[in-house]
Every structure is written in C-alpha cells, then in structure tokens.
Amino acid sequence: MSYKLIFSEDCIRTTEFEPDQDFINSLKNEWQEYVHTIEPYPGHFKGKGIVICAGLVTYMTCAWVNISILRKHGCILPIEVWYSGNELTEEVISAFETLGVKCKNCQDYTTLDIENFAMKPFAILHSSFKEILFLDADNNCLTDPSYLFDHEHYQSTGAIFWPDFWTTDKNNPIWKVVASEDFDSIEQESGQILINKEKCWKEINLCMYFNINKEHYYSMLLGDKDTFKFAWIALRSPYYMIPTHVGGCGFSEPDTGFHGLTMVQHDFNGNILFLHRNWMKWDITKDDETLWIEIKRFKPNAKKLFFEKHFSRDNYRHPFWDIKGDVESIPFRDLFGDFELTCLEILKDLRNRPFYGRFLLYAYFYYFRPGYSEGYMDNFHATDNLSTAPAEKVNI
C-alpha cells in the first residue's frame, strides 16, 4: 500500500502513513534482529571506483553523457554500470566498454527481484570496489571528482552524504523505528554518495534491508534516498553531510519565473561539483536545446523556502520547480562556459551512432511487447546485421 507524501513550503516532508505502536515495535525488532545476522566484511573488494545504475533508454543515454564527461575531465577511475535482466543489449554493453566501463547484471548476483530504487544499495554492496563514488546516471560532474576520496571527513567516517531540500517531519514513524530524535537533520539526496564498504559494511547492508522491505519503509521515506541516512542513524554510526544547501539550475521566463530542472550539489569547500538533471533528462533533450541558463542557490546561512511548480508551456509537458528565500542567481556560462554545449555534442554523437538507433527500437519493443527481450535476437533477420555490428570507438 502506498501513502501520499506531502512537501510543505517550509521544506518539511510529511507522510499519511500512521502505523500503530505495535507495528512500529515490530519493524524495530525485525531490523535489529537482522543486524545480528550480517556477516563480517568479506575483504575481497579492492580499490576505488565509480558505480552507476543504468538501464533502457532514459538511463543508458544519461549514463553515456555522464561517463563521457568524466573521461573528458581526465577521470581514470574504473567505472561499473549496473542493470537488471535484459535492460541493456550486448551491443550497448560493448559500446560502454569503449569508455572503460564494465557492465554488471544484478540478476547474476541474486534471485531477488532487484529493480528501481533497490538497485542502488545493491550495486554498492556487490560492486568489486571497496571505496565507491555512486552517481545517478543523470548526475553530471563539472570536474574530475576523484579528489573527494582524499578528504579528511571521508577518511574519518567512510560515508559522505549530500543534502536534499527537506527535513523529515518529527511525527514521521521512521524516527520511532530507528529510536532517534534528530528531527532537524536535513534529508539526504542520493544522486551522489561516497562510501567505504569496509568502514560501513553493516550500515550499507541495513540500508539494503530497508529497500528490500520497501512496502513498509517507502511508506515513510521517499524511495531509497533516506534509507542510507536512516541506516546510519539506526546504528548510531557517523557520517558527514555536505553542509552547503542544494541549489537549482534551469532557466527563467518573465511570466512564470525560474524553471528548475537540475539539482546543484557542492563539494566539501562549497564549490559546485554535481549537476543532477532530475527532469528533462538527456534522452528527451533536443540536440540544440540549452536549458542550463541560470544557477539559483541559497546564500550561506539562508533561511530557505522551497516551492514546487508544475508548468505546461509550449512543448514542455513536464514539471519544474523553484526555490525562494535568501537566494542568489548566477548565469550558468559565467561559471562553467560551454559545459552544456559539450554535453549536447556528446548526446548528438551518441544519437548518430547506429547501435543507439537499434537500441531505441529494442527498448520500444521491450516496453510494449512483453517477453520480447528474452528472444529479441530472433526478431531480426540475419541480413539486417542488427546485432553483430561492432560498437564504434568513442573519441574522448
């Protein structure tokens, strides 16, 4: 059963889920019992790397732009792209390999139905890396993020989180489930997470447990994102939350104001590092469509407000949002020059590659012809040469 989540203008997220005390006690006892069953850290994970979840057209497209930008920045960290079942074709997997990426199928690691939000902690747990920067597929880095692993806050805690717009209502039952009254702590935005699995093995396993039991925990939390923070809170484990408020990136119009479509996140020193393109993702962005015109963010120590707006203008039938209060606006290109144009060039190049067109057709049938993906090779004539064409080498 799902329950409505409500986001107030003063940045408090509430839920209609109101379980009785017996149910709360049951959830609390069950997760505590589970923690005692977690095996010790296995020790076979090695090195540092980036983990991304991506499947089918939307997130495959976003991941391609994301990873291509990372490589253009000179990032040499190994990268894993995780997907489930038949969400990627062998041809797409081969194309990702040209970017120095290994693609991994969740179904090779479990018989559980791992999908949607639960893929994130699952990929972190099962990745070959010991130290992980997790990035949402649609989260674009403005520079090589490798330096984050060297910061003292990460070295001491092994867990770096980034803020969302809201705090969790003090009446939300999750506080009783984890026996905490840290009501003023900001919610977490999980488009980027920095984790040392050796330091945080129990915590990330408990986070996975919350996601497996999503029928209860998603009634209190918004998808996976705060399952990370509340796993750490439940175990009284330290983490570091980036202190700079999340901002927005988008464009403004005289009549309707600011149209936010991208979350702006910062590094330890308050420098903008991540552009999390939540809405108007790359798969539905036109080749020449520039939307990162303005960055709007809160000033230091601002008392912030958040308003969600839904616009339907011209051919945008898509939600946008705005932030108001003690804010500042900065022209995007004053800060980051032609960064968006570079992303669009990568996108256009991808769309011109034959394998991408074939993948679009595959994904269309995947959505609308149940069972198609299990035998999709049989749906093409051999003379079409649709599955044997080599992936093109990417110039970066």
C-alpha positions as CSV (number, residue, x, y, z in Angstrom):
1,M,0.0,0.0,0.0
2,S,1.3,3.5,-0.9
3,Y,0.8,6.6,1.1
4,K,0.8,10.2,-0.1
5,L,3.9,12.3,0.7
6,I,3.4,16.0,1.3
7,F,6.1,18.6,0.8
8,S,5.4,21.9,2.6
9,E,6.5,25.3,1.6
10,D,8.8,25.4,4.7
11,C,10.7,22.3,3.5
12,I,9.2,19.7,5.7
13,R,8.2,16.3,4.2
14,T,5.3,14.5,5.8
15,T,3.5,11.2,5.2
16,E,0.0,10.0,5.7
17,F,1.3,6.6,7.0
18,E,0.3,6.3,10.6
19,P,1.1,2.8,11.9
20,D,0.2,1.8,15.5
21,Q,2.8,1.3,18.2
22,D,2.8,-2.5,17.8
23,F,3.6,-2.2,14.1
24,I,6.5,0.3,14.9
25,N,7.9,-2.1,17.6
26,S,7.7,-5.0,15.1
27,L,9.7,-3.1,12.5
28,K,12.2,-2.0,15.0
29,N,12.7,-5.5,16.4
30,E,13.0,-7.0,12.9
31,W,15.7,-4.7,11.7
32,Q,17.6,-5.1,15.0
33,E,17.4,-8.9,14.6
34,Y,18.6,-8.6,11.0
35,V,21.7,-6.7,12.0
36,H,22.9,-9.6,14.1
37,T,22.8,-11.8,11.0
38,I,25.1,-9.6,8.9
39,E,28.3,-11.5,8.1
40,P,31.6,-9.7,8.7
41,Y,33.1,-7.6,6.0
42,P,34.3,-10.2,3.4
43,G,37.5,-8.3,2.4
44,H,37.7,-9.3,-1.2
45,F,36.7,-5.8,-2.5
46,K,39.5,-3.8,-4.0
47,G,40.3,-0.2,-4.8
48,K,38.3,2.9,-5.7
49,G,35.7,3.3,-8.4
50,I,32.5,4.8,-9.6
51,V,29.2,2.9,-9.7
52,I,26.2,3.9,-11.8
53,C,22.8,2.2,-12.3
54,A,21.5,2.5,-15.9
55,G,19.1,0.5,-18.0
56,L,16.9,1.1,-21.0
57,V,16.8,4.3,-23.0
58,T,16.5,7.0,-20.4
59,Y,19.3,6.0,-18.0
60,M,21.5,4.4,-20.7
61,T,21.5,7.8,-22.5
62,C,22.2,9.7,-19.3
63,A,24.9,7.3,-18.3
64,W,26.6,7.7,-21.7
65,V,26.7,11.5,-21.3
66,N,27.8,11.3,-17.7
67,I,30.6,8.9,-18.3
68,S,31.8,10.6,-21.5
69,I,32.1,13.9,-19.5
70,L,34.0,12.1,-16.7
71,R,36.5,10.8,-19.2
72,K,36.9,14.2,-20.9
73,H,37.7,15.6,-17.4
74,G,40.6,13.1,-17.2
75,C,38.9,10.9,-14.6
76,I,40.6,7.5,-14.8
77,L,38.7,5.8,-12.0
78,P,37.3,2.4,-13.1
79,I,33.5,2.5,-13.6
80,E,30.8,-0.1,-13.3
81,V,27.4,0.3,-14.8
82,W,24.7,-1.9,-13.2
83,Y,21.5,-3.0,-14.8
84,S,18.9,-5.7,-14.4
85,G,17.9,-8.5,-16.7
86,N,17.7,-7.5,-20.4
87,E,17.8,-3.7,-19.8
88,L,20.9,-3.5,-21.9
89,T,21.9,-5.3,-25.1
90,E,25.2,-6.9,-25.8
91,E,25.9,-4.2,-28.4
92,V,25.3,-1.4,-25.8
93,I,27.5,-3.3,-23.3
94,S,30.3,-3.4,-25.9
95,A,29.9,0.3,-26.6
96,F,30.2,1.1,-22.9
97,E,33.4,-0.9,-22.8
98,T,35.0,1.6,-25.2
99,L,34.6,4.1,-22.3
100,G,36.5,1.8,-19.9
101,V,33.2,0.6,-18.3
102,K,32.3,-2.8,-17.0
103,C,28.5,-3.6,-17.2
104,K,27.1,-5.9,-14.5
105,N,23.7,-7.6,-14.3
106,C,22.1,-7.7,-10.9
107,Q,20.5,-11.0,-11.8
108,D,23.9,-12.6,-11.9
109,Y,24.3,-11.9,-8.2
110,T,20.8,-12.7,-6.8
111,T,17.5,-14.4,-7.3
112,L,15.7,-11.4,-5.7
113,D,13.7,-9.0,-7.9
114,I,16.1,-6.1,-7.7
115,E,14.8,-3.1,-9.5
116,N,14.2,0.6,-9.4
117,F,15.5,2.2,-6.1
118,A,16.7,-1.0,-4.6
119,M,19.4,-1.3,-7.3
120,K,21.4,1.5,-5.8
121,P,22.4,-0.1,-2.5
122,F,22.6,-3.5,-4.2
123,A,25.1,-2.2,-6.7
124,I,27.1,-0.6,-4.0
125,L,27.2,-3.8,-1.9
126,H,28.1,-6.1,-4.8
127,S,30.5,-3.8,-6.7
128,S,34.0,-5.0,-6.9
129,F,35.3,-1.8,-5.4
130,K,36.0,-1.2,-1.7
131,E,35.6,2.5,-2.0
132,I,32.8,3.8,-4.1
133,L,31.5,7.1,-5.5
134,F,28.0,6.3,-6.5
135,L,26.5,8.5,-9.2
136,D,22.9,8.5,-10.5
137,A,23.1,8.1,-14.3
138,D,21.7,11.6,-14.8
139,N,24.2,13.2,-12.5
140,N,26.9,15.2,-14.4
141,C,30.2,16.1,-12.8
142,L,31.7,19.5,-13.5
143,T,35.2,18.3,-12.9
144,D,37.0,15.0,-12.1
145,P,35.5,14.0,-8.7
146,S,38.4,11.7,-7.7
147,Y,39.7,14.2,-5.1
148,L,36.7,13.5,-2.9
149,F,38.2,10.3,-1.7
150,D,41.2,12.2,-0.2
151,H,39.2,14.5,2.1
152,E,39.6,14.1,5.9
153,H,35.8,13.8,6.5
154,Y,35.6,10.8,4.2
155,Q,38.8,9.3,5.6
156,S,37.4,9.5,9.2
157,T,33.8,8.4,8.6
158,G,33.8,6.4,5.4
159,A,30.4,7.9,4.5
160,I,29.7,11.2,2.8
161,F,26.1,12.2,2.0
162,W,24.6,15.2,0.2
163,P,21.5,17.2,1.4
164,D,18.0,17.4,-0.1
165,F,15.6,20.3,0.2
166,W,13.6,18.9,3.1
167,T,13.7,17.7,6.7
168,T,11.6,14.7,7.8
169,D,8.6,15.6,9.8
170,K,9.1,14.8,13.5
171,N,5.9,12.8,13.5
172,N,7.1,10.5,10.8
173,P,7.1,7.0,12.3
174,I,10.6,6.4,11.0
175,W,12.0,8.3,14.0
176,K,10.5,5.7,16.4
177,V,11.5,2.8,14.2
178,V,15.2,3.9,14.5
179,A,14.8,5.3,18.0
180,S,16.1,8.8,17.1
181,E,15.0,12.4,17.7
182,D,17.4,14.1,15.3
183,F,14.5,15.9,13.8
184,D,16.4,18.9,12.5
185,S,18.8,16.9,10.3
186,I,18.4,17.5,6.6
187,E,17.1,14.8,4.4
188,Q,19.5,13.1,2.0
189,E,19.7,13.3,-1.8
190,S,21.2,10.1,-3.0
191,G,22.2,11.2,-6.5
192,Q,25.8,11.0,-5.2
193,I,27.1,9.0,-2.3
194,L,30.7,8.3,-1.2
195,I,31.1,5.1,0.7
196,N,33.9,3.0,2.2
197,K,32.4,-0.5,2.4
198,E,35.0,-1.8,4.8
199,K,34.1,1.0,7.3
200,C,30.4,0.9,6.7
201,W,29.6,-2.8,6.0
202,K,26.8,-3.2,8.5
203,E,25.3,0.2,7.6
204,I,25.0,-0.5,3.8
205,N,23.6,-3.9,4.5
206,L,21.0,-2.4,6.7
207,C,20.2,0.1,4.0
208,M,19.7,-2.8,1.6
209,Y,17.4,-4.4,4.1
210,F,15.2,-1.3,4.3
211,N,15.0,-1.3,0.5
212,I,14.1,-5.0,0.3
213,N,11.3,-4.3,2.8
214,K,10.2,-1.3,0.8
215,E,6.5,-1.9,1.3
216,H,7.0,-0.6,4.8
217,Y,9.9,1.8,4.6
218,Y,8.9,3.6,1.4
219,S,5.7,4.5,3.1
220,M,7.8,6.6,5.5
221,L,10.6,7.6,3.2
222,L,10.9,8.8,-0.4
223,G,12.4,5.8,-2.2
224,D,15.9,4.8,-1.5
225,K,17.4,8.1,-0.7
226,D,16.9,8.4,3.1
227,T,17.3,4.7,3.7
228,F,21.0,5.4,3.6
229,K,20.9,8.1,6.2
230,F,18.5,6.3,8.5
231,A,20.5,3.1,8.4
232,W,23.4,5.1,9.8
233,I,21.2,6.8,12.3
234,A,19.7,3.4,13.4
235,L,23.2,2.0,14.1
236,R,24.4,5.3,15.7
237,S,27.2,5.4,13.1
238,P,29.0,8.6,12.0
239,Y,28.5,10.1,8.6
240,Y,29.3,13.5,7.1
241,M,26.6,15.6,5.4
242,I,27.8,18.2,3.0
243,P,26.8,21.5,4.7
244,T,26.1,23.6,1.6
245,H,22.5,23.8,0.7
246,V,21.4,22.1,-2.6
247,G,20.6,24.6,-5.3
248,G,18.9,24.6,-8.7
249,C,19.8,25.0,-12.3
250,G,17.5,25.8,-15.1
251,F,16.1,28.9,-16.9
252,S,13.8,31.8,-16.2
253,E,10.9,33.4,-18.1
254,P,9.3,36.8,-17.4
255,D,5.8,35.4,-16.7
256,T,6.4,32.2,-15.0
257,G,9.8,32.7,-13.2
258,F,12.5,30.2,-12.6
259,H,12.2,26.7,-14.1
260,G,14.4,24.4,-12.1
261,L,15.2,21.0,-13.6
262,T,18.6,20.2,-12.1
263,M,19.8,19.8,-8.5
264,V,23.1,21.6,-7.9
265,Q,25.3,19.9,-5.3
266,H,28.7,21.1,-3.9
267,D,31.9,19.6,-2.6
268,F,33.5,19.9,0.8
269,N,34.6,23.5,0.2
270,G,31.3,24.8,-1.2
271,N,32.3,24.5,-4.9
272,I,29.7,23.3,-7.3
273,L,30.6,19.8,-8.4
274,F,27.4,17.9,-9.4
275,L,24.5,18.8,-11.8
276,H,21.8,16.2,-11.1
277,R,19.5,16.5,-14.1
278,N,16.4,15.1,-12.4
279,W,13.9,16.4,-15.0
280,M,14.3,17.0,-18.8
281,K,16.8,14.2,-18.9
282,W,19.2,13.8,-21.8
283,D,17.0,11.2,-23.6
284,I,14.3,13.8,-24.2
285,T,16.5,16.8,-24.7
286,K,16.7,18.1,-28.3
287,D,20.2,18.3,-29.9
288,D,20.4,22.1,-29.7
289,E,18.3,22.7,-26.6
290,T,20.2,24.6,-23.9
291,L,18.4,24.7,-20.6
292,W,21.2,25.3,-18.1
293,I,20.9,29.1,-18.3
294,E,20.9,30.1,-14.6
295,I,22.0,28.7,-11.3
296,K,19.9,29.6,-8.3
297,R,21.1,28.8,-4.9
298,F,20.8,29.8,-1.3
299,K,23.2,32.2,0.3
300,P,25.2,31.0,3.3
301,N,23.1,30.7,6.4
302,A,19.9,31.4,4.4
303,K,16.5,30.6,5.8
304,K,15.2,28.8,2.8
305,L,11.9,28.1,1.3
306,F,11.1,25.6,-1.4
307,F,8.1,25.7,-3.8
308,E,7.3,23.0,-6.4
309,K,5.6,24.3,-9.5
310,H,4.1,22.4,-12.5
311,F,4.3,24.2,-15.8
312,S,2.9,23.1,-19.1
313,R,4.4,25.7,-21.6
314,D,4.9,25.3,-25.3
315,N,6.1,21.7,-25.8
316,Y,7.2,21.2,-22.2
317,R,4.7,19.0,-20.5
318,H,7.0,18.5,-17.6
319,P,7.3,19.6,-14.0
320,F,9.8,22.3,-13.0
321,W,10.5,23.8,-9.6
322,D,11.7,26.9,-7.9
323,I,13.5,27.9,-4.7
324,K,12.8,31.1,-2.9
325,G,14.1,33.0,0.1
326,D,17.6,34.3,0.6
327,V,18.9,33.2,-2.8
328,E,21.3,34.4,-5.4
329,S,21.2,33.8,-9.2
330,I,24.3,33.4,-11.4
331,P,24.4,33.0,-15.2
332,F,25.5,29.4,-15.9
333,R,28.0,30.2,-18.6
334,D,29.7,32.8,-16.3
335,L,30.7,29.8,-14.1
336,F,31.0,26.9,-16.5
337,G,31.3,28.2,-20.0
338,D,30.4,25.8,-22.7
339,F,29.9,22.8,-20.4
340,E,26.3,22.2,-21.5
341,L,27.2,22.5,-25.2
342,T,29.8,19.8,-24.6
343,C,27.2,17.6,-23.2
344,L,24.9,18.2,-26.1
345,E,27.8,17.4,-28.5
346,I,28.2,14.0,-26.8
347,L,24.4,13.5,-26.9
348,K,24.3,14.3,-30.7
349,D,27.2,12.0,-31.3
350,L,25.5,9.1,-29.5
351,R,22.3,9.6,-31.4
352,N,24.3,9.4,-34.7
353,R,25.7,6.0,-33.8
354,P,24.0,3.0,-35.4
355,F,23.9,1.0,-32.3
356,Y,21.9,3.6,-30.5
357,G,19.1,3.6,-33.1
358,R,19.0,-0.2,-32.8
359,F,18.8,0.1,-29.0
360,L,15.9,2.6,-29.3
361,L,13.9,0.0,-31.3
362,Y,14.9,-2.8,-28.9
363,A,13.7,-0.7,-25.9
364,Y,10.4,0.2,-27.6
365,F,9.6,-3.5,-28.1
366,Y,10.9,-4.2,-24.6
367,Y,8.3,-1.9,-23.2
368,F,5.3,-2.8,-25.4
369,R,5.8,-6.5,-26.3
370,P,6.0,-8.5,-23.0
371,G,8.6,-11.3,-23.3
372,Y,10.2,-9.7,-26.4
373,S,13.6,-9.1,-24.8
374,E,14.1,-12.7,-23.9
375,G,14.5,-13.7,-27.5
376,Y,14.9,-10.4,-29.3
377,M,17.7,-11.7,-31.5
378,D,15.2,-13.9,-33.2
379,N,13.0,-11.0,-34.1
380,F,15.5,-9.7,-36.7
381,H,16.6,-11.3,-40.0
382,A,20.3,-12.2,-40.1
383,T,20.7,-9.9,-43.2
384,D,19.7,-6.9,-41.1
385,N,23.1,-7.1,-39.3
386,L,21.4,-5.5,-36.2
387,S,23.2,-7.5,-33.5
388,T,26.6,-8.1,-35.0
389,A,27.7,-4.6,-35.9
390,P,30.7,-3.6,-33.8
391,A,30.4,-0.7,-31.3
392,E,32.2,2.4,-32.5
393,K,35.3,3.6,-30.7
394,V,34.5,6.8,-28.7
395,N,36.8,9.7,-29.2
396,I,37.4,11.5,-25.9
